[in-house]
């Protein structure tokens, strides 16, 4: 696993190695290029109050509209290309929540500056948008304001999202799905490092993805989940670090739902998470609605307003394969709704539980509790 991750994680390679307990290969390139520090085919650059988009010696836009300049630079790339070409956007500017910078296939972009999203919009508008495409890369992006989505990607293949910094006042951070054509999953998605604060919805959400590699998701004061995986398979996540995610709701720092991890009719282990850290907010870890195939190596959960952990109607889940602490907040709960199959093959282990509780109701099938240290905590589980 470690060798595979080193070939796929670039900018977060060192962090991923630490999270996963891998040695750092001498040949690993952990010094990523800075924003704009590469060769670009086209650029949109702000000088004073004027945006100018160029491709080589050709000027393709001059004016005050950041979005129009960036889109003109993208539009100047070679038509029908089958290898990635790159656009540089340099400068700070604003775009409307009701508009998009659309990325076609084989397009990479560095946004070296801040996009501030203003006004209102509807539907699936996003400052960075791509649909029905492949080989798209966003190496750097900084967002402020209130977008509907910071990044919206639908039915895409071979996507890389590098260093994302979204300090928002609403909206959803990153959404990647296949809801345009649910018969075909979005495939081979990589997110190196996503920092999202102030979103009114999730920091990062997937739906219908096959092949997901995430370095770190950092969520601060978001309205719903830090990382939510829906109907996603074959995922590897380094760290989910959430503070005040989903306060007053049933959402969680890390949530899997809607048959997440289900391959065919079974749940082989295919969702692997290094560390989940939660402080406050709603739940810490939540597996629900026939999800599973999940192993979380480490948890560090404290003072959650709802369940520290809720595992409900899930199959083949290992919580704290290596170690974990749960302190204060809500209990560790294994539960089931009658409309779904009961929990099956759940293991809760290697935890120190302080000022909390562990409870199973109803009894699941083949549930294992072991190596639990209870400090001022109770356990009410099935024999």
C-alpha positions, -999 to +999 in steps of 0.1 A: +000+000+000+028+025+009+045+022-025+012+028-043+005+059-022+039+073-029+033+072-066-001+089-062+003+115-035+026+144-045+021+175-024+009+155+007+033+127+004+052+134+036+020+139+057+005+107+042+036+087+051+034+099+087-003+091+089+000+057+075+032+047+093+051+044+060+088+051+057+097+081+034+115+068+004+148+086-004+135+092-039+101+107-029+095+142-041+079+159-011+089+194-023+060+203-044+062+232-069+048+264-055+017+280-071+026+293-105+061+277-104+058+256-136+054+261-174+019+272-185+003+273-219-020+302-211-025+327-183-049+353-169-031+380-149-044+410-130-025+443-133-040+471-114-077+466-121-073+450-155-073+413-162-054+402-193-055+366-207-028+355-230-017+324-249+018+329-260+019+362-279-018+362-284-041+383-261-075+366-258-091+389-232-087+423-216-111+437-190-122+437-154-139+403-152-119+376-135-141+348-146-141+359-182-103+362-182-098+328-167-123+312-191-108+329-221-074+316-211-088+281-208-106+285-242-074+294-259-058+260-252-055+235-280-088+221-292-092+183-291-061+179-270-053+145-255-027+156-230-030+181-202-024+218-208-021+243-181-035+277-172-022+301-146-046+326-129-026+352-110-043+378-089-073+383-065-108+388-078-145+382-075-169+360-094-206+356-090-221+326-071-243+322-102-213+316-126-186+291-133-150+287-144-155+255-165-126+231-170-127+208-201-108+176-203-070+176-202-069+209-183-048+219-153-051+252-134-032+270-107-051+299-091-024+320-075-046+345-056-080+344-040-114+340-057-141+358-036-176+345-045-203+371-043-240+373-048-264+344-051-270+316-076-289+283-080-282+248-093-247+234-096-228+266-102-192+267-088-161+288-092-144+256-104-167+233-124-162+203-146-187+177-159-183+147-182-146+152-184-113+135-177-077+144-167-086+176-149-062+191-123-066+220-098-032+223-081-040+254-061-072+272-052-081+297-025-117+307-020-137+331+001-173+341+001-205+320-003-204+297-033-231+271-039-201+247-042-165+257-041-156+229-065-183+209-084-173+178-104-197+154-120-190+122-140-153+128-142-122+105-144-086+110-134-090+142-113-063+157-090-072+184-065-040+197-048-039+224-022-074+238-015-080+266+010-117+276+014-126+301+041-163+304+034-194+321+047-217+293+034-222+267+007-205+234+003-167+230-002-160+202-026-186+179-043-177+151-066-204+128-079-219+107-107-255+120-105-256+130-141-252+093-151-254+070-121-246+040-142-210+052-145-190+061-115-166+090-113-132+073-111-096+079-099-100+110-078-072+124-057-074+152-031-041+161-015-051+187+011-085+204+016-090+230+043-126+242+045-141+265+071-175+283+074-193+261+049-230+257+057-230+222+043-202+196+040-165+204+037-160+175+012-186+151-002-185+123-027-213+103-043-207+075-067-169+075-069-147+045-075-110+050-066-105+079-041-073+090-025-073+118+001-044+131+021-061+154+046-095+170+050-095+198+077-129+211+085-136+240+108-171+253+118-189+236+089-226+231+091-226+194+082-199+167+077-162+172+075-159+143+050-190+125+037-186+095+014-218+083-003-219+051-025-181+054-029-158+024-031-120+018-031-111+048-010-080+056+011-080+086+034-051+098+055-067+122+080-100+138+087-096+166+112-128+184+122-137+209+148-173+220+152-185+200+122-223+195+121-231+211+155-267+204+164-271+179+136-267+142+130-238+147+107-203+138+116-166+147+113-165+115+091-196+099+077-203+071+053-238+066+039-259+052+011-242+018+007-208+033+009-182+006+005-206-019-010-192-038-040-218-059-057-237-074-028-208-076-003-186-054+018-149-063+014-126-039+032-121-012+007-126+021+027-095+027+047-090+058+069-059+066+089-071+090+115-104+107+124-101+136+149-132+154+161-137+182+186-172+193+194-197+195+165-223+167+159-210+132+157-174+120+154-178+089+132-211+078+116-217+048+094-253+045+082-277+031+055-261-002+045-226+011+044-194-007+054-162-023+042-146+003+065-115+003+086-104+033+107-070+029+122-071+057+148-098+079+163-094+109+186-129+121+195-138+146+222-169+165+234-191+157+204-226+170+208-242+139+194-228+103+194-191+101+194-196+071+172-228+058+156-227+025+136-262+019+122-271-008+097-235-014+086-214-044+076-177-051+082-165-021+101-134-020+122-132+010+145-097+017+159-077-010+142-046+005+159-057+029+188-082+055+198-096+078+225-132+089+231-137+116+257-169+132+269-197+140+245-220+114+232-217+076+236-203+050+212-235+035+199-243+005+177-279+007+165-302-004+137-333+008+119-358-018+110-360-010+073-324-021+067-304-052+076-289-053+111-253-045+118-230-073+109-193-080+115-186-049+135-154-047+156-148-020+182-114-022+198-083-006+212-101+024+227-098+044+259-132+057+267-135+085+293-167+101+307-188+084+281-205+051+273-205+021+250-239+008+240-253-018+216-290-020+209-303-040+192-277-068+192-259-071+159-246-102+141-210-111+150-201-080+170-168-079+187-158-055+216-122-059+228-094-041+245-116-013+258-104+008+287-134+025+305-127+055+326-158+068+344-177+052+315-202+024+312-206-005+288-240-020+278-234-044+250-246-078+239-229-109+252 
